[in-house]
Amino acid sequence: MAALTVTFIETDGTERAIDNVDAGPSLMEVARNSGIAGIMGDCGGACSCATCHVYIDESWLERVGAPDDIEYMMLDMVADVQRDNSRLSCQIRMREELDGLRLTVAPLPGY
């Protein structure tokens, strides 16, 4: 299995490409393990806090897919910064077809 790459754009505009990512972990886990600013993951990936909110690059939306009903309800917690391309990074597992994925860390209201 080839190592994968994902690029996070932090809220200050800093682009951080994370290389050698294995398939399987969530994007939240990848971000936290790599020190990406703005990804808190307070609930540990249980889809119950919205502190790992990201914006998926438009060109990747189809491959990443849409949020399920539970994730969509959690995104309502950040409705003031929610966009059509909003996702919770804890709900997206890194997989081969996401090699090269680009996403932007959303601002965290109240943090």
N, CA, C and O atoms as CSV, one atom per row, in Angstrom:
chain,resi,resn,atom,element,x,y,z
A,1,MET,N,N,0.842,-1.178,0.000
A,1,MET,CA,C,0.000,0.000,0.000
A,1,MET,C,C,0.886,1.240,0.000
A,1,MET,O,O,1.829,1.345,0.784
A,2,ALA,N,N,0.575,2.152,-0.869
A,2,ALA,CA,C,1.358,3.383,-0.988
A,2,ALA,C,C,0.993,4.358,0.123
A,2,ALA,O,O,-0.146,4.386,0.588
A,3,ALA,N,N,1.967,5.153,0.542
A,3,ALA,CA,C,1.708,6.210,1.510
A,3,ALA,C,C,0.936,7.316,0.812
A,3,ALA,O,O,1.171,7.602,-0.362
A,4,LEU,N,N,0.019,7.935,1.534
A,4,LEU,CA,C,-0.872,8.944,0.973
A,4,LEU,C,C,-0.501,10.329,1.480
A,4,LEU,O,O,0.212,10.473,2.473
A,5,THR,N,N,-0.994,11.339,0.784
A,5,THR,CA,C,-0.746,12.737,1.162
A,5,THR,C,C,-2.075,13.463,1.302
A,5,THR,O,O,-2.995,13.254,0.512
A,6,VAL,N,N,-2.165,14.318,2.315
A,6,VAL,CA,C,-3.311,15.202,2.489
A,6,VAL,C,C,-2.768,16.576,2.861
A,6,VAL,O,O,-1.820,16.682,3.638
A,7,THR,N,N,-3.371,17.631,2.306
A,7,THR,CA,C,-2.937,18.994,2.602
A,7,THR,C,C,-4.020,19.713,3.389
A,7,THR,O,O,-5.163,19.831,2.948
A,8,PHE,N,N,-3.631,20.188,4.565
A,8,PHE,CA,C,-4.508,20.993,5.409
A,8,PHE,C,C,-4.111,22.454,5.237
A,8,PHE,O,O,-2.926,22.786,5.264
A,9,ILE,N,N,-5.093,23.320,5.060
A,9,ILE,CA,C,-4.857,24.760,5.047
A,9,ILE,C,C,-5.418,25.288,6.359
A,9,ILE,O,O,-6.627,25.266,6.592
A,10,GLU,N,N,-4.520,25.760,7.205
A,10,GLU,CA,C,-4.929,26.240,8.513
A,10,GLU,C,C,-5.644,27.583,8.378
A,10,GLU,O,O,-5.578,28.221,7.327
A,11,THR,N,N,-6.318,28.004,9.425
A,11,THR,CA,C,-7.133,29.220,9.352
A,11,THR,C,C,-6.316,30.470,9.044
A,11,THR,O,O,-6.868,31.459,8.562
A,12,ASP,N,N,-5.014,30.445,9.312
A,12,ASP,CA,C,-4.170,31.600,8.989
A,12,ASP,C,C,-3.621,31.538,7.568
A,12,ASP,O,O,-2.837,32.399,7.168
A,13,GLY,N,N,-4.033,30.510,6.793
A,13,GLY,CA,C,-3.600,30.371,5.417
A,13,GLY,C,C,-2.381,29.480,5.215
A,13,GLY,O,O,-2.002,29.199,4.078
A,14,THR,N,N,-1.765,29.033,6.301
A,14,THR,CA,C,-0.606,28.147,6.207
A,14,THR,C,C,-1.022,26.798,5.626
A,14,THR,O,O,-1.947,26.157,6.124
A,15,GLU,N,N,-0.333,26.378,4.573
A,15,GLU,CA,C,-0.597,25.071,3.961
A,15,GLU,C,C,0.381,24.062,4.524
A,15,GLU,O,O,1.591,24.289,4.527
A,16,ARG,N,N,-0.154,22.934,5.004
A,16,ARG,CA,C,0.686,21.881,5.564
A,16,ARG,C,C,0.350,20.571,4.882
A,16,ARG,O,O,-0.715,19.996,5.105
A,17,ALA,N,N,1.268,20.103,4.048
A,17,ALA,CA,C,1.104,18.805,3.387
A,17,ALA,C,C,1.621,17.729,4.329
A,17,ALA,O,O,2.761,17.788,4.789
A,18,ILE,N,N,0.783,16.757,4.608
A,18,ILE,CA,C,1.159,15.636,5.465
A,18,ILE,C,C,1.370,14.435,4.557
A,18,ILE,O,O,0.435,13.959,3.912
A,19,ASP,N,N,2.588,13.958,4.513
A,19,ASP,CA,C,2.954,12.821,3.676
A,19,ASP,C,C,3.003,11.545,4.511
A,19,ASP,O,O,2.981,11.582,5.741
A,20,ASN,N,N,3.070,10.442,3.823
A,20,ASN,CA,C,3.203,9.132,4.468
A,20,ASN,C,C,2.022,8.793,5.377
A,20,ASN,O,O,2.191,8.157,6.417
A,21,VAL,N,N,0.837,9.221,4.977
A,21,VAL,CA,C,-0.381,8.908,5.719
A,21,VAL,C,C,-0.856,7.529,5.285
A,21,VAL,O,O,-0.937,7.243,4.091
A,22,ASP,N,N,-1.168,6.684,6.245
A,22,ASP,CA,C,-1.714,5.366,5.941
A,22,ASP,C,C,-3.202,5.469,5.666
A,22,ASP,O,O,-3.863,6.384,6.157
A,23,ALA,N,N,-3.729,4.551,4.895
A,23,ALA,CA,C,-5.180,4.436,4.743
A,23,ALA,C,C,-5.743,3.931,6.067
A,23,ALA,O,O,-5.138,3.088,6.729
A,24,GLY,N,N,-6.899,4.451,6.441
A,24,GLY,CA,C,-7.572,3.961,7.642
A,24,GLY,C,C,-7.891,4.999,8.687
A,24,GLY,O,O,-9.046,5.086,9.102
A,25,PRO,N,N,-6.922,5.808,9.147
A,25,PRO,CA,C,-7.260,6.771,10.194
A,25,PRO,C,C,-8.155,7.886,9.663
A,25,PRO,O,O,-8.175,8.176,8.467
A,26,SER,N,N,-8.894,8.502,10.584
A,26,SER,CA,C,-9.723,9.645,10.187
A,26,SER,C,C,-8.828,10.850,9.931
A,26,SER,O,O,-7.697,10.921,10.412
A,27,LEU,N,N,-9.358,11.788,9.166
A,27,LEU,CA,C,-8.622,13.023,8.918
A,27,LEU,C,C,-8.397,13.796,10.214
A,27,LEU,O,O,-7.395,14.500,10.342
A,28,MET,N,N,-9.304,13.679,11.170
A,28,MET,CA,C,-9.116,14.313,12.468
A,28,MET,C,C,-7.894,13.731,13.162
A,28,MET,O,O,-7.087,14.474,13.720
A,29,GLU,N,N,-7.747,12.410,13.134
A,29,GLU,CA,C,-6.586,11.770,13.757
A,29,GLU,C,C,-5.294,12.202,13.076
A,29,GLU,O,O,-4.299,12.485,13.744
A,30,VAL,N,N,-5.310,12.252,11.748
A,30,VAL,CA,C,-4.137,12.691,10.993
A,30,VAL,C,C,-3.774,14.121,11.403
A,30,VAL,O,O,-2.606,14.426,11.647
A,31,ALA,N,N,-4.774,14.984,11.477
A,31,ALA,CA,C,-4.538,16.386,11.826
A,31,ALA,C,C,-3.992,16.530,13.244
A,31,ALA,O,O,-3.016,17.248,13.464
A,32,ARG,N,N,-4.602,15.866,14.187
A,32,ARG,CA,C,-4.150,15.977,15.579
A,32,ARG,C,C,-2.741,15.430,15.743
A,32,ARG,O,O,-1.916,16.033,16.429
A,33,ASN,N,N,-2.461,14.291,15.116
A,33,ASN,CA,C,-1.127,13.693,15.223
A,33,ASN,C,C,-0.060,14.538,14.537
A,33,ASN,O,O,1.129,14.388,14.816
A,34,SER,N,N,-0.484,15.426,13.637
A,34,SER,CA,C,0.452,16.258,12.884
A,34,SER,C,C,0.495,17.694,13.396
A,34,SER,O,O,1.198,18.533,12.832
A,35,GLY,N,N,-0.252,17.980,14.459
A,35,GLY,CA,C,-0.235,19.319,15.044
A,35,GLY,C,C,-0.905,20.389,14.209
A,35,GLY,O,O,-0.497,21.550,14.240
A,36,ILE,N,N,-1.933,20.009,13.460
A,36,ILE,CA,C,-2.651,20.989,12.642
A,36,ILE,C,C,-3.466,21.911,13.553
A,36,ILE,O,O,-4.311,21.448,14.320
A,37,ALA,N,N,-3.208,23.213,13.462
A,37,ALA,CA,C,-3.911,24.193,14.282
A,37,ALA,C,C,-5.392,24.243,13.913
A,37,ALA,O,O,-5.754,24.252,12.736
A,38,GLY,N,N,-6.243,24.274,14.944
A,38,GLY,CA,C,-7.676,24.431,14.729
A,38,GLY,C,C,-8.469,23.145,14.706
A,38,GLY,O,O,-9.699,23.186,14.683
A,39,ILE,N,N,-7.804,22.001,14.711
A,39,ILE,CA,C,-8.515,20.716,14.789
A,39,ILE,C,C,-8.410,20.239,16.232
A,39,ILE,O,O,-7.381,19.707,16.649
A,40,MET,N,N,-9.483,20.435,16.983
A,40,MET,CA,C,-9.489,20.090,18.402
A,40,MET,C,C,-9.883,18.621,18.617
A,40,MET,O,O,-9.210,17.893,19.347
A,41,GLY,N,N,-10.964,18.201,17.983
A,41,GLY,CA,C,-11.425,16.819,18.159
A,41,GLY,C,C,-11.768,16.512,19.604
A,41,GLY,O,O,-11.397,15.459,20.121
A,42,ASP,N,N,-12.475,17.425,20.263
A,42,ASP,CA,C,-12.781,17.279,21.684
A,42,ASP,C,C,-13.500,15.978,22.034
A,42,ASP,O,O,-13.303,15.440,23.123
A,43,CYS,N,N,-14.328,15.467,21.129
A,43,CYS,CA,C,-15.092,14.251,21.427
A,43,CYS,C,C,-14.310,12.987,21.075
A,43,CYS,O,O,-14.795,11.878,21.297
A,44,GLY,N,N,-13.114,13.145,20.534
A,44,GLY,CA,C,-12.281,11.992,20.200
A,44,GLY,C,C,-12.705,11.261,18.946
A,44,GLY,O,O,-12.242,10.150,18.689
A,45,GLY,N,N,-13.569,11.862,18.170
A,45,GLY,CA,C,-13.980,11.255,16.909
A,45,GLY,C,C,-15.349,10.607,16.951
A,45,GLY,O,O,-15.686,9.815,16.071
A,46,ALA,N,N,-16.147,10.932,17.963
A,46,ALA,CA,C,-17.467,10.328,18.124
A,46,ALA,C,C,-18.579,11.094,17.420
A,46,ALA,O,O,-19.754,10.778,17.603
A,47,CYS,N,N,-18.232,12.088,16.624
A,47,CYS,CA,C,-19.217,12.892,15.895
A,47,CYS,C,C,-20.205,13.543,16.847
A,47,CYS,O,O,-21.417,13.499,16.637
A,48,SER,N,N,-19.658,14.158,17.912
A,48,SER,CA,C,-20.554,14.783,18.873
A,48,SER,C,C,-20.090,16.153,19.357
A,48,SER,O,O,-20.525,16.614,20.413
A,49,CYS,N,N,-19.191,16.824,18.580
A,49,CYS,CA,C,-18.756,18.131,19.067
A,49,CYS,C,C,-18.508,19.170,17.969
A,49,CYS,O,O,-18.601,20.365,18.251
A,50,ALA,N,N,-18.208,18.783,16.773
A,50,ALA,CA,C,-17.949,19.686,15.647
A,50,ALA,C,C,-16.676,20.515,15.800
A,50,ALA,O,O,-16.543,21.553,15.153
A,51,THR,N,N,-15.728,20.073,16.651
A,51,THR,CA,C,-14.470,20.808,16.802
A,51,THR,C,C,-13.388,20.296,15.844
A,51,THR,O,O,-12.201,20.553,16.042
A,52,CYS,N,N,-13.811,19.577,14.817
A,52,CYS,CA,C,-12.882,19.130,13.765
A,52,CYS,C,C,-13.439,19.512,12.397
A,52,CYS,O,O,-13.177,18.845,11.396
A,53,HIS,N,N,-14.200,20.580,12.374
A,53,HIS,CA,C,-14.890,21.075,11.181
A,53,HIS,C,C,-13.881,21.530,10.127
A,53,HIS,O,O,-12.950,22.279,10.421
A,54,VAL,N,N,-14.083,21.069,8.909
A,54,VAL,CA,C,-13.223,21.455,7.784
A,54,VAL,C,C,-14.082,21.762,6.566
A,54,VAL,O,O,-15.247,21.373,6.486
A,55,TYR,N,N,-13.471,22.472,5.621
A,55,TYR,CA,C,-14.076,22.715,4.316
A,55,TYR,C,C,-13.306,21.885,3.295
A,55,TYR,O,O,-12.095,22.047,3.141
A,56,ILE,N,N,-14.000,21.011,2.611
A,56,ILE,CA,C,-13.384,20.170,1.591
A,56,ILE,C,C,-13.210,20.992,0.320
A,56,ILE,O,O,-14.136,21.681,-0.111
A,57,ASP,N,N,-12.019,20.920,-0.281
A,57,ASP,CA,C,-11.788,21.595,-1.555
A,57,ASP,C,C,-12.846,21.128,-2.543
A,57,ASP,O,O,-13.121,19.934,-2.664
A,58,GLU,N,N,-13.432,22.086,-3.243
A,58,GLU,CA,C,-14.553,21.794,-4.158
A,58,GLU,C,C,-14.257,20.646,-5.128
A,58,GLU,O,O,-15.150,19.854,-5.430
A,59,SER,N,N,-13.043,20.545,-5.611
A,59,SER,CA,C,-12.708,19.509,-6.589
A,59,SER,C,C,-12.683,18.106,-5.988
A,59,SER,O,O,-12.597,17.121,-6.722
A,60,TRP,N,N,-12.757,18.006,-4.665
A,60,TRP,CA,C,-12.712,16.707,-3.979
A,60,TRP,C,C,-14.065,16.281,-3.414
A,60,TRP,O,O,-14.183,15.175,-2.888
A,61,LEU,N,N,-15.070,17.117,-3.507
A,61,LEU,CA,C,-16.357,16.835,-2.853
A,61,LEU,C,C,-16.965,15.500,-3.250
A,61,LEU,O,O,-17.426,14.751,-2.390
A,62,GLU,N,N,-16.972,15.198,-4.525
A,62,GLU,CA,C,-17.597,13.957,-4.977
A,62,GLU,C,C,-16.875,12.738,-4.414
A,62,GLU,O,O,-17.520,11.776,-3.996
A,63,ARG,N,N,-15.552,12.769,-4.399
A,63,ARG,CA,C,-14.791,11.624,-3.887
A,63,ARG,C,C,-14.942,11.468,-2.380
A,63,ARG,O,O,-14.998,10.348,-1.873
A,64,VAL,N,N,-15.007,12.586,-1.663
A,64,VAL,CA,C,-15.146,12.520,-0.211
A,64,VAL,C,C,-16.555,12.074,0.168
A,64,VAL,O,O,-16.731,11.262,1.076
A,65,GLY,N,N,-17.549,12.602,-0.524
A,65,GLY,CA,C,-18.935,12.254,-0.236
A,65,GLY,C,C,-19.600,13.229,0.714
A,65,GLY,O,O,-18.956,14.103,1.294
A,66,ALA,N,N,-20.883,13.061,0.856
A,66,ALA,CA,C,-21.697,13.953,1.690
A,66,ALA,C,C,-21.782,13.434,3.123
A,66,ALA,O,O,-21.599,12.242,3.370
A,67,PRO,N,N,-22.059,14.332,4.061
A,67,PRO,CA,C,-22.238,13.891,5.449
A,67,PRO,C,C,-23.520,13.066,5.596
A,67,PRO,O,O,-24.491,13.265,4.866
A,68,ASP,N,N,-23.499,12.138,6.554
A,68,ASP,CA,C,-24.730,11.409,6.857
A,68,ASP,C,C,-25.605,12.297,7.756
A,68,ASP,O,O,-25.208,13.410,8.100
A,69,ASP,N,N,-26.771,11.815,8.128
A,69,ASP,CA,C,-27.725,12.624,8.893
A,69,ASP,C,C,-27.174,13.065,10.248
A,69,ASP,O,O,-27.392,14.204,10.662
A,70,ILE,N,N,-26.467,12.181,10.939
A,70,ILE,CA,C,-25.928,12.526,12.262
A,70,ILE,C,C,-24.864,13.611,12.129
A,70,ILE,O,O,-24.863,14.582,12.886
A,71,GLU,N,N,-23.957,13.444,11.162
A,71,GLU,CA,C,-22.928,14.460,10.955
A,71,GLU,C,C,-23.559,15.790,10.563
A,71,GLU,O,O,-23.127,16.843,11.031
A,72,TYR,N,N,-24.566,15.750,9.717
A,72,TYR,CA,C,-25.232,16.978,9.295
A,72,TYR,C,C,-25.837,17.700,10.508
A,72,TYR,O,O,-25.773,18.927,10.586
A,73,MET,N,N,-26.419,16.957,11.447
A,73,MET,CA,C,-26.977,17.572,12.659
A,73,MET,C,C,-25.870,18.192,13.512
A,73,MET,O,O,-26.064,19.254,14.103
A,74,MET,N,N,-24.711,17.530,13.576
A,74,MET,CA,C,-23.590,18.086,14.339
A,74,MET,C,C,-23.070,19.363,13.685
A,74,MET,O,O,-22.675,20.300,14.378
A,75,LEU,N,N,-23.068,19.403,12.362
A,75,LEU,CA,C,-22.623,20.607,11.663
A,75,LEU,C,C,-23.520,21.797,11.979
A,75,LEU,O,O,-23.096,22.946,11.852
A,76,ASP,N,N,-24.750,21.530,12.387
A,76,ASP,CA,C,-25.661,22.609,12.774
A,76,ASP,C,C,-25.118,23.375,13.983
A,76,ASP,O,O,-25.479,24.531,14.201
A,77,MET,N,N,-24.253,22.729,14.765
A,77,MET,CA,C,-23.633,23.389,15.926
A,77,MET,C,C,-22.719,24.534,15.496
A,77,MET,O,O,-22.440,25.444,16.277
A,78,VAL,N,N,-22.259,24.482,14.256
A,78,VAL,CA,C,-21.376,25.529,13.734
A,78,VAL,C,C,-22.020,26.198,12.521
A,78,VAL,O,O,-21.342,26.561,11.559
A,79,ALA,N,N,-23.343,26.352,12.587
A,79,ALA,CA,C,-24.113,26.874,11.455
A,79,ALA,C,C,-23.632,28.250,11.006
A,79,ALA,O,O,-23.758,28.593,9.830
A,80,ASP,N,N,-23.086,29.036,11.919
A,80,ASP,CA,C,-22.630,30.375,11.548
A,80,ASP,C,C,-21.413,30.354,10.615
A,80,ASP,O,O,-21.143,31.347,9.939
A,81,VAL,N,N,-20.678,29.242,10.568
A,81,VAL,CA,C,-19.525,29.123,9.661
A,81,VAL,C,C,-19.654,27.913,8.725
A,81,VAL,O,O,-18.721,27.572,7.999
A,82,GLN,N,N,-20.808,27.285,8.758
A,82,GLN,CA,C,-21.045,26.116,7.894
A,82,GLN,C,C,-21.199,26.546,6.438
A,82,GLN,O,O,-21.783,27.586,6.134
A,83,ARG,N,N,-20.658,25.715,5.546
A,83,ARG,CA,C,-20.767,25.939,4.104
A,83,ARG,C,C,-21.252,24.651,3.443
A,83,ARG,O,O,-21.374,23.612,4.091
A,84,ASP,N,N,-21.522,24.740,2.152
A,84,ASP,CA,C,-21.954,23.551,1.404
A,84,ASP,C,C,-20.891,22.460,1.393
A,84,ASP,O,O,-21.220,21.283,1.245
A,85,ASN,N,N,-19.616,22.831,1.546
A,85,ASN,CA,C,-18.532,21.855,1.522
A,85,ASN,C,C,-18.009,21.522,2.923
A,85,ASN,O,O,-16.892,21.027,3.066
A,86,SER,N,N,-18.813,21.793,3.951
A,86,SER,CA,C,-18.439,21.489,5.327
A,86,SER,C,C,-18.533,19.998,5.606
A,86,SER,O,O,-19.456,19.315,5.161
A,87,ARG,N,N,-17.552,19.518,6.353
A,87,ARG,CA,C,-17.552,18.141,6.850
A,87,ARG,C,C,-16.859,18.138,8.206
A,87,ARG,O,O,-16.118,19.061,8.543
A,88,LEU,N,N,-17.110,17.091,8.970
A,88,LEU,CA,C,-16.361,16.861,10.198
A,88,LEU,C,C,-15.251,15.883,9.857
A,88,LEU,O,O,-15.506,14.787,9.357
A,89,SER,N,N,-14.019,16.285,10.130
A,89,SER,CA,C,-12.889,15.458,9.708
A,89,SER,C,C,-12.835,14.120,10.436
A,89,SER,O,O,-12.162,13.200,9.971
A,90,CYS,N,N,-13.520,13.990,11.559
A,90,CYS,CA,C,-13.548,12.700,12.265
A,90,CYS,C,C,-14.377,11.664,11.514
A,90,CYS,O,O,-14.283,10.471,11.800
A,91,GLN,N,N,-15.177,12.105,10.569
A,91,GLN,CA,C,-16.066,11.197,9.844
A,91,GLN,C,C,-15.535,10.807,8.468
A,91,GLN,O,O,-16.213,10.113,7.710
A,92,ILE,N,N,-14.327,11.253,8.150
A,92,ILE,CA,C,-13.728,10.930,6.854
A,92,ILE,C,C,-12.475,10.110,7.105
A,92,ILE,O,O,-11.514,10.598,7.699
A,93,ARG,N,N,-12.488,8.878,6.659
A,93,ARG,CA,C,-11.321,8.003,6.801
A,93,ARG,C,C,-10.430,8.167,5.583
A,93,ARG,O,O,-10.909,8.216,4.450
A,94,MET,N,N,-9.141,8.249,5.827
A,94,MET,CA,C,-8.190,8.358,4.727
A,94,MET,C,C,-8.195,7.043,3.954
A,94,MET,O,O,-8.122,5.962,4.539
A,95,ARG,N,N,-8.280,7.154,2.642
A,95,ARG,CA,C,-8.282,5.978,1.768
A,95,ARG,C,C,-7.575,6.348,0.475
A,95,ARG,O,O,-7.389,7.527,0.173
A,96,GLU,N,N,-7.190,5.349,-0.275
A,96,GLU,CA,C,-6.350,5.573,-1.458
A,96,GLU,C,C,-6.930,6.592,-2.426
A,96,GLU,O,O,-6.180,7.391,-2.987
A,97,GLU,N,N,-8.254,6.590,-2.641
A,97,GLU,CA,C,-8.846,7.524,-3.596
A,97,GLU,C,C,-8.830,8.974,-3.098
A,97,GLU,O,O,-9.192,9.889,-3.838
A,98,LEU,N,N,-8.409,9.181,-1.841
A,98,LEU,CA,C,-8.286,10.542,-1.310
A,98,LEU,C,C,-6.839,11.026,-1.292
A,98,LEU,O,O,-6.552,12.077,-0.719
A,99,ASP,N,N,-5.928,10.283,-1.907
A,99,ASP,CA,C,-4.535,10.702,-1.984
A,99,ASP,C,C,-4.451,12.052,-2.690
A,99,ASP,O,O,-4.903,12.193,-3.826
A,100,GLY,N,N,-3.871,13.046,-2.013
A,100,GLY,CA,C,-3.763,14.394,-2.564
A,100,GLY,C,C,-4.862,15.336,-2.101
A,100,GLY,O,O,-4.878,16.500,-2.500
A,101,LEU,N,N,-5.773,14.863,-1.276
A,101,LEU,CA,C,-6.893,15.667,-0.775
A,101,LEU,C,C,-6.418,16.984,-0.187
A,101,LEU,O,O,-5.395,17.047,0.494
A,102,ARG,N,N,-7.189,18.043,-0.469
A,102,ARG,CA,C,-6.939,19.373,0.095
A,102,ARG,C,C,-8.181,19.808,0.868
A,102,ARG,O,O,-9.309,19.667,0.394
A,103,LEU,N,N,-7.952,20.332,2.051
A,103,LEU,CA,C,-9.068,20.835,2.857
A,103,LEU,C,C,-8.596,21.995,3.709
A,103,LEU,O,O,-7.409,22.142,4.000
A,104,THR,N,N,-9.556,22.811,4.100
A,104,THR,CA,C,-9.269,23.997,4.904
A,104,THR,C,C,-9.904,23.826,6.272
A,104,THR,O,O,-11.062,23.423,6.383
A,105,VAL,N,N,-9.146,24.133,7.310
A,105,VAL,CA,C,-9.660,24.079,8.671
A,105,VAL,C,C,-10.629,25.247,8.857
A,105,VAL,O,O,-10.282,26.397,8.584
A,106,ALA,N,N,-11.829,24.952,9.318
A,106,ALA,CA,C,-12.834,25.986,9.546
A,106,ALA,C,C,-12.555,26.693,10.880
A,106,ALA,O,O,-11.989,26.091,11.792
A,107,PRO,N,N,-12.943,27.944,10.994
A,107,PRO,CA,C,-12.775,28.636,12.278
A,107,PRO,C,C,-13.667,28.012,13.339
A,107,PRO,O,O,-14.781,27.577,13.048
A,108,LEU,N,N,-13.177,27.972,14.560
A,108,LEU,CA,C,-13.944,27.418,15.675
A,108,LEU,C,C,-14.571,28.541,16.486
A,108,LEU,O,O,-13.866,29.256,17.198
A,109,PRO,N,N,-15.874,28.703,16.388
A,109,PRO,CA,C,-16.522,29.743,17.191
A,109,PRO,C,C,-16.304,29.482,18.677
A,109,PRO,O,O,-16.474,28.354,19.139
A,110,GLY,N,N,-15.938,30.495,19.413
A,110,GLY,CA,C,-15.778,30.363,20.856
A,110,GLY,C,C,-14.419,29.859,21.301
A,110,GLY,O,O,-14.176,29.738,22.501
A,111,TYR,N,N,-13.510,29.556,20.352
A,111,TYR,CA,C,-12.177,29.076,20.739
A,111,TYR,C,C,-11.158,30.136,20.478
A,111,TYR,O,O,-9.972,29.930,20.736
